Amino acid sequence: MGVEQKLGDMGIVTVSLEKAVDWARTNSMWPMLFGLACCAIEMMAAQASSYDMSRFGMELMRASPRQSDLMIVAGRVSRKMAPVVRRLYDQMPDPKWVIAMGDCASCGGVFNNYAVVQGVDEIVPVDVYVSGCPPRPEGLINGIMTLHEKVRLEHLSKWK
């Protein structure tokens, strides 16, 4: 009695290299710790046991930009902090993505003055915006799932 008779006719499982790489990139994103204001507490809550972002492959937040490929900007960015945000973004390896979490990171929020950047997209390219002041952990998880869908649709030829 051979293996074929025990297992039955299961066929051959094949997948293209591009789909395998997209699956791996999607399910192993490592976000960088970058909490600037009250949105950071909601980001920490999304990482905790009630919402558990580790089911998306985000086991822990990285403190080093060289080990992360997702920057979640949670909170307002001051003009003094803007060069630091850009430097950290430049130190991240390619491919890299950015989520602007909250109204302050998206458009400056209620801080319409000279000291606060009116949207982090003035400094770094943003892939997904999560609205709310502060957004709930469910909103951040929805933003992450939106980013996952965007990454799945990207092609490897973009990163040559």
C-alpha positions in Angstrom: 0.0 0.0 0.0 1.6 3.3 -1.2 1.4 6.8 0.1 -1.0 7.7 -2.8 -3.6 5.3 -1.6 -3.5 6.5 2.0 -3.6 10.2 1.1 -6.0 10.0 -1.8 -5.9 12.3 -4.9 -5.0 15.7 -3.4 -3.6 17.1 -6.6 -0.6 19.4 -6.9 -0.4 22.6 -5.0 1.3 25.3 -6.9 1.6 29.0 -6.4 3.6 31.7 -8.2 6.6 33.2 -6.6 5.0 36.6 -6.6 1.9 35.4 -4.7 4.1 33.6 -2.2 6.2 36.8 -1.6 3.1 38.9 -1.3 1.7 36.5 1.3 4.9 36.6 3.2 5.2 40.4 3.1 1.6 40.8 4.2 1.7 38.3 7.1 5.1 39.4 8.6 5.0 43.2 8.8 6.9 44.6 11.7 5.6 48.0 12.9 7.9 50.5 14.4 7.1 52.2 17.8 6.2 55.7 17.0 3.6 57.1 19.4 3.6 60.8 19.6 0.3 61.6 21.5 -2.9 60.2 22.7 -3.3 57.9 19.7 -0.4 55.9 20.9 -2.5 54.6 23.8 -5.0 53.2 21.3 -2.1 51.8 19.3 -0.9 50.0 22.4 -4.4 48.8 23.2 -4.5 47.2 19.7 -1.3 45.3 20.5 -2.7 44.1 23.8 -4.7 40.9 24.4 -8.2 42.2 23.6 -7.4 43.0 20.0 -4.1 41.1 19.5 -2.4 42.4 16.4 -0.1 39.3 16.6 -2.7 37.4 14.6 -1.6 39.6 11.6 2.0 38.6 12.1 2.9 41.7 14.1 4.2 40.0 17.2 5.8 43.0 18.7 6.6 46.6 17.9 10.2 47.3 16.9 12.2 50.1 18.4 14.7 50.2 15.5 13.8 51.5 12.1 16.3 48.9 10.5 14.1 46.1 11.8 10.7 47.4 10.8 8.8 47.9 7.5 5.7 49.6 8.8 5.6 53.1 10.4 2.5 53.9 12.3 2.5 57.6 13.0 0.1 57.9 16.0 -0.5 61.5 17.0 0.6 65.0 16.1 3.9 65.8 14.6 5.6 69.0 15.6 7.8 71.0 13.2 10.8 70.1 15.5 10.0 66.4 15.2 9.5 66.4 11.4 13.2 65.9 10.5 13.4 63.0 13.0 10.3 61.3 11.4 11.9 61.7 8.0 15.2 60.3 9.1 13.6 57.3 10.7 11.6 56.7 7.5 14.8 56.9 5.4 16.5 54.3 7.7 13.7 51.7 7.2 14.5 49.0 4.5 12.5 48.8 1.3 9.6 47.9 0.9 8.2 50.2 3.6 4.7 51.5 4.4 3.2 54.3 6.5 -0.1 54.5 8.4 -1.2 57.9 9.6 -3.3 57.2 12.7 -5.7 59.8 14.0 -6.8 63.2 12.8 -3.6 64.9 14.0 -1.4 62.7 11.9 -3.7 62.9 8.9 -4.5 66.6 8.8 -3.2 68.4 11.9 -6.5 67.8 13.8 -7.5 70.7 16.1 -3.9 72.0 16.2 -4.1 74.5 13.3 -0.9 76.5 14.2 2.6 77.0 13.0 4.1 74.4 15.4 2.3 71.3 14.2 2.6 69.7 10.8 -0.7 69.7 9.0 -0.6 66.1 8.0 2.3 63.7 8.1 2.1 63.3 4.3 4.1 66.6 4.1 7.1 64.6 5.4 6.6 60.9 4.4 4.4 59.2 1.8 1.3 57.8 3.6 -0.3 54.6 2.4 -3.4 54.4 4.7 -5.1 57.0 6.8 -7.0 56.0 9.9 -9.5 58.6 11.0 -10.7 59.4 14.5 -9.7 61.4 17.5 -8.3 59.2 18.8 -9.2 56.2 16.6 -10.3 53.0 18.3 -8.1 49.9 18.1 -10.7 48.5 15.7 -10.0 51.4 13.3 -6.3 50.7 13.4 -6.9 47.0 12.7 -9.1 48.0 9.8 -6.3 50.3 8.5 -3.9 47.4 8.8 -6.2 45.1 6.9 -6.6 47.8 4.2 -2.8 48.0 4.0 -2.6 44.2 3.7 -5.0 44.3 0.7 -2.9 47.1 -0.9 0.4 45.0 -0.4 -1.3 41.9 -1.9 -2.0 43.9 -5.1 1.5 45.2 -5.5 3.9 43.5 -7.9 7.5 42.5 -7.3 8.6 44.4 -10.4 7.8 47.6 -8.5 10.7 46.9 -6.0 13.5 46.2 -8.6 
